[in-house]
C-alpha cells in the first residue's frame, strides 16, 4: 500500500466522490484507510457506567484504498493529482 498516515488523498469512487482529506489510520491487513471527514457513519453507544453518557456519535468508517488517490503538493502550492499504482 503506497498511502501512509498523514497523506492528503482524494476520493475517486463512492458517495463521497470528489472530496479530499487527510489519512488518519491505515488498515493494511484489509487494504482500507480511514480519512478525516470522509465516509461518516453513525455509531450507537450504550452508557456503561452511571456517569457515562451514551448516544449517537459520528465516526469515520474505513474506505477501500482503491477508492482513493494520493494528492501531491508542489512547491508552487498548487495541488497536482497523481495516480496510485
Rosetta silent file (secondary structure, phi, psi, omega in degrees, C-alpha in Angstrom):
SEQUENCE: XXXXXXXXXXXXXXXXXXXXXXXXXXXXXXXXXXXXXXXXXXXXXXXXXXXXXXXXXXXXXXXXXXXXXXXXXXXXXXXXXXXXX
SCORE:     score description
SCORE:     0.000 S_00000001
   1 L     0.000  129.000 -175.404    0.000    0.000    0.000 S_00000001
   2 L   -95.319   -1.728  179.757    1.504    3.321   -1.082 S_00000001
   3 L   -99.197  132.963 -177.320   -0.708    5.542    1.079 S_00000001
   4 L  -121.744  168.017  177.801    0.544    6.374    4.562 S_00000001
   5 L   -62.165  132.656  179.674   -0.798    8.172    7.640 S_00000001
   6 L    97.289  -12.853  178.541   -0.758   11.931    7.108 S_00000001
   7 L   -70.793  149.476  174.551   -1.036   11.817    3.297 S_00000001
   8 E   -91.853  124.432 -178.144   -3.592   14.016    1.554 S_00000001
   9 E  -127.905  158.758  176.624   -5.970   11.872   -0.536 S_00000001
  10 E  -122.533  137.920  179.406   -8.985   12.423   -2.778 S_00000001
  11 E   -80.071  130.246 -177.559  -11.920   10.016   -3.064 S_00000001
  12 L  -111.009   -4.504  179.373  -12.407    8.783   -6.637 S_00000001
  13 L  -152.897  149.769  177.586  -15.398    6.441   -6.127 S_00000001
  14 L   106.066 -172.977 -174.777  -18.404    6.154   -3.849 S_00000001
  15 L   -72.854  -19.277  178.583  -20.823    8.593   -2.263 S_00000001
  16 L  -101.496   26.073 -177.629  -18.030   10.966   -1.165 S_00000001
  17 L   -57.458  132.735  178.820  -16.508   11.176   -4.667 S_00000001
  18 L    95.722  -18.020  179.711  -14.507   14.362   -5.207 S_00000001
  19 L   -80.874  154.608  178.183  -13.910   15.093   -1.517 S_00000001
  20 E  -131.493  158.105 -179.459  -10.420   15.157   -0.075 S_00000001
  21 E  -169.604  179.808 -177.021   -8.964   14.713    3.379 S_00000001
  22 E   -98.394  138.973  179.955   -6.042   13.569    5.475 S_00000001
  23 E   -74.579  122.856  179.426   -5.384    9.872    6.204 S_00000001
  24 E   -92.864  -34.077 -173.565   -5.847    9.201    9.936 S_00000001
  25 E  -155.041  144.381  173.992   -5.252    5.455   10.000 S_00000001
  26 E  -116.961  136.981  177.628   -4.273    2.645    7.626 S_00000001
  27 E  -114.155   85.816 -171.873   -5.586   -0.905    7.961 S_00000001
  28 H   -65.207  -33.928 -176.542   -3.038   -2.847    5.885 S_00000001
  29 H   -68.317  -26.090  178.719   -4.413   -6.325    6.532 S_00000001
  30 H  -116.198   11.720  177.456   -7.781   -5.460    4.925 S_00000001
  31 L    54.078   49.648  177.880   -6.482   -2.766    2.471 S_00000001
  32 E  -131.330  157.089  176.824   -8.535    0.089    3.913 S_00000001
  33 E  -131.383  152.156  174.914   -7.816    3.607    5.142 S_00000001
  34 E  -106.651  121.369 -176.308   -9.645    5.975    7.470 S_00000001
  35 E  -112.738  137.709 -178.030   -9.832    9.512    6.034 S_00000001
  36 L   -62.909  121.278  176.655  -10.741   12.610    8.042 S_00000001
  37 L    79.554    6.419 -177.670  -14.304   13.745    7.243 S_00000001
  38 L  -115.650  143.364  176.925  -14.955   11.002    4.672 S_00000001
  39 L    58.124   55.610 -178.566  -17.402    8.054    4.904 S_00000001
  40 E   -74.721  131.776  179.050  -19.145    9.276    8.056 S_00000001
  41 E  -126.633  154.770  177.122  -21.214    6.618    9.851 S_00000001
  42 E   -90.976  134.001  177.165  -23.478    6.764   12.910 S_00000001
  43 E  -121.204  124.043  178.909  -22.419    4.721   15.935 S_00000001
  44 E   -90.775  122.074 -176.351  -24.915    3.978   18.698 S_00000001
  45 E  -117.628  129.601  179.620  -23.188    3.826   22.085 S_00000001
  46 L   -90.914  138.140  178.004  -24.785    2.448   25.227 S_00000001
  47 L   -65.268  135.337 -176.532  -23.840    4.046   28.572 S_00000001
  48 L   -96.872  -43.430 -178.756  -21.540    1.714   30.539 S_00000001
  49 L  -112.009  177.179  177.513  -21.268    3.413   33.963 S_00000001
  50 L   -66.080  -31.186 -178.197  -23.555    5.684   35.980 S_00000001
  51 L   -92.072  -16.035 -178.578  -21.584    8.758   34.867 S_00000001
  52 L   -71.173  143.934  174.705  -21.119    7.668   31.248 S_00000001
  53 L  -108.940  133.691  174.241  -23.354    9.160   28.571 S_00000001
  54 L   -92.331 -170.024  177.665  -24.495    7.106   25.648 S_00000001
  55 E   147.424 -167.096  179.657  -25.851    8.429   22.396 S_00000001
  56 E  -112.960  121.697 -176.980  -25.356    8.502   18.684 S_00000001
  57 E  -117.983  149.402  174.838  -21.920    9.598   17.502 S_00000001
  58 E   -91.386  128.043  177.294  -20.499   10.316   14.034 S_00000001
  59 E  -128.950  157.647  174.372  -17.348    8.344   13.223 S_00000001
  60 E   -87.472  120.280  178.569  -15.182    7.981   10.122 S_00000001
  61 L   -89.546  154.561  179.325  -15.571    4.473    8.715 S_00000001
  62 L   -66.494  149.170  176.517  -12.783    2.825    6.685 S_00000001
  63 E  -126.695  145.151 -176.588  -12.802    3.148    2.895 S_00000001
  64 E   -65.929  142.333 -175.175  -11.021    0.800    0.493 S_00000001
  65 H   -64.591  -23.957  178.820   -7.634    2.003   -0.684 S_00000001
  66 H   -73.621  -13.215 -179.889   -8.601    1.520   -4.352 S_00000001
  67 H   -95.984    7.004  177.117  -11.255    4.233   -3.960 S_00000001
  68 E  -129.684  156.155  172.904   -8.771    6.962   -3.036 S_00000001
  69 E  -134.831  147.484 -176.342   -5.782    8.540   -4.749 S_00000001
  70 E   -75.552  140.403  175.670   -2.885   10.446   -3.271 S_00000001
  71 E  -109.546  123.713  179.261   -2.575   14.192   -3.878 S_00000001
  72 E   -98.770  138.790  177.976    0.973   15.506   -4.083 S_00000001
  73 E   -95.353  133.078  176.612    1.773   19.117   -3.201 S_00000001
  74 L   -94.051  172.383 -179.713    4.198   21.021   -5.420 S_00000001
  75 L   -70.742  -21.511  178.778    6.414   23.882   -4.339 S_00000001
  76 L   -80.135    4.109 -179.480    4.110   26.360   -6.116 S_00000001
  77 L    64.097   28.620  171.779    1.358   25.457   -3.630 S_00000001
  78 L  -108.605  146.511 -177.544   -0.850   24.024   -6.358 S_00000001
  79 E   -90.459  126.216  177.233   -2.291   20.543   -5.978 S_00000001
  80 E  -114.289  128.324 -178.698   -1.271   18.043   -8.592 S_00000001
  81 E   -88.342  140.695  177.942   -3.072   14.720   -8.676 S_00000001
  82 L  -129.443  152.503  179.769   -1.105   11.562   -9.248 S_00000001
  83 L   -77.608  145.891  174.132   -2.174    8.001   -9.895 S_00000001
  84 L  -102.316  124.226 -177.873   -1.785    5.375   -7.216 S_00000001
  85 L   -88.227    0.000    0.000   -0.492    2.099   -8.618 S_00000001
